[in-house]
């Protein structure tokens, strides 16, 4: 579990590691805001649509955006190396 946490949350380990510090922080801040929005919206919309639809779709979209962000940074790292 610790390795998974560091692979995502530690900017010196995740695929954003080769970005300039300012861009790395900006990307991590945007991802944190996105995840906060996902969980808050999922909790709030539970009252109207139920857990199965809203929460799962929001989490899936959050994983997709995070994965695409890390994938693009990894491709950029390979090109620059």
C-alpha positions as a Markdown table, in Angstrom:
| # | Residue | x | y | z |
|---|---|---|---|---|
| 1 | Unk | 0.0 | 0.0 | 0.0 |
| 2 | Unk | 2.9 | 2.4 | 0.8 |
| 3 | Unk | 4.4 | 1.9 | -2.7 |
| 4 | Unk | 1.1 | 2.6 | -4.4 |
| 5 | Unk | 0.7 | 5.8 | -2.3 |
| 6 | Unk | 4.2 | 7.0 | -3.2 |
| 7 | Unk | 3.7 | 6.2 | -6.9 |
| 8 | Unk | 0.7 | 8.5 | -7.0 |
| 9 | Unk | 1.2 | 11.2 | -4.3 |
| 10 | Unk | 5.0 | 11.6 | -4.2 |
| 11 | Unk | 6.0 | 14.1 | -7.0 |
| 12 | Unk | 9.6 | 12.9 | -6.9 |
| 13 | Unk | 8.4 | 9.3 | -7.8 |
| 14 | Unk | 5.3 | 9.7 | -10.0 |
| 15 | Unk | 5.4 | 10.4 | -13.7 |
| 16 | Unk | 5.3 | 14.2 | -13.1 |
| 17 | Unk | 8.8 | 14.0 | -11.6 |
| 18 | Unk | 10.7 | 15.5 | -14.6 |
| 19 | Unk | 8.4 | 18.5 | -15.0 |
| 20 | Unk | 9.7 | 21.8 | -13.7 |
| 21 | Unk | 8.8 | 22.3 | -10.1 |
| 22 | Unk | 6.1 | 25.0 | -10.7 |
| 23 | Unk | 4.3 | 22.9 | -13.4 |
| 24 | Unk | 4.6 | 19.7 | -11.2 |
| 25 | Unk | 3.0 | 21.6 | -8.3 |
| 26 | Unk | 0.3 | 23.1 | -10.5 |
| 27 | Unk | -0.6 | 19.6 | -11.9 |
| 28 | Unk | -0.7 | 18.1 | -8.4 |
| 29 | Unk | -2.9 | 21.0 | -7.2 |
| 30 | Unk | -5.3 | 20.6 | -10.1 |
| 31 | Unk | -5.5 | 16.8 | -9.5 |
| 32 | Unk | -6.2 | 17.3 | -5.8 |
| 33 | Unk | -9.0 | 19.8 | -6.6 |
| 34 | Unk | -10.4 | 17.4 | -9.1 |
| 35 | Unk | -10.4 | 14.5 | -6.6 |
| 36 | Unk | -12.0 | 16.7 | -3.9 |
| 37 | Unk | -14.7 | 17.7 | -6.3 |
| 38 | Unk | -15.3 | 14.1 | -7.3 |
| 39 | Unk | -15.7 | 12.9 | -3.8 |
| 40 | Unk | -17.8 | 15.9 | -2.7 |
| 41 | Unk | -20.1 | 15.6 | -5.7 |
| 42 | Unk | -20.4 | 11.9 | -5.3 |
| 43 | Unk | -21.4 | 12.3 | -1.6 |
| 44 | Unk | -23.9 | 15.2 | -2.4 |
| 45 | Unk | -25.5 | 13.5 | -5.5 |
| 46 | Unk | -26.0 | 10.3 | -3.6 |
| 47 | Unk | -29.3 | 11.8 | -2.3 |
| 48 | Unk | -30.7 | 12.2 | -5.8 |
| 49 | Unk | -29.3 | 9.4 | -7.9 |
| 50 | Unk | -28.0 | 6.8 | -5.6 |
| 51 | Unk | -24.5 | 5.4 | -5.1 |
| 52 | Unk | -24.3 | 3.0 | -8.0 |
| 53 | Unk | -24.6 | 5.6 | -10.8 |
| 54 | Unk | -23.0 | 8.8 | -9.6 |
| 55 | Unk | -20.2 | 7.7 | -7.3 |
| 56 | Unk | -18.9 | 5.0 | -9.6 |
| 57 | Unk | -19.0 | 7.3 | -12.7 |
| 58 | Unk | -17.3 | 10.1 | -10.8 |
| 59 | Unk | -14.5 | 7.9 | -9.5 |
| 60 | Unk | -14.0 | 6.3 | -13.0 |
| 61 | Unk | -13.7 | 9.8 | -14.6 |
| 62 | Unk | -11.3 | 10.8 | -11.8 |
| 63 | Unk | -9.1 | 7.8 | -12.5 |
| 64 | Unk | -9.2 | 8.5 | -16.2 |
| 65 | Unk | -8.1 | 12.1 | -15.9 |
| 66 | Unk | -5.4 | 11.1 | -13.4 |
| 67 | Unk | -4.2 | 8.3 | -15.6 |
| 68 | Unk | -4.1 | 10.5 | -18.7 |
| 69 | Unk | -2.2 | 13.2 | -16.8 |
| 70 | Unk | 0.4 | 10.8 | -15.6 |
| 71 | Unk | 0.6 | 9.1 | -19.1 |
| 72 | Unk | 1.2 | 12.4 | -20.9 |
| 73 | Unk | 3.9 | 13.3 | -18.4 |
| 74 | Unk | 5.6 | 9.9 | -18.8 |
| 75 | Unk | 5.6 | 10.3 | -22.6 |
| 76 | Unk | 7.1 | 13.7 | -22.2 |
| 77 | Unk | 9.8 | 12.3 | -19.9 |
| 78 | Unk | 10.7 | 9.7 | -22.5 |
| 79 | Unk | 10.9 | 12.2 | -25.3 |
| 80 | Unk | 13.1 | 14.6 | -23.2 |
| 81 | Unk | 15.4 | 11.8 | -22.0 |
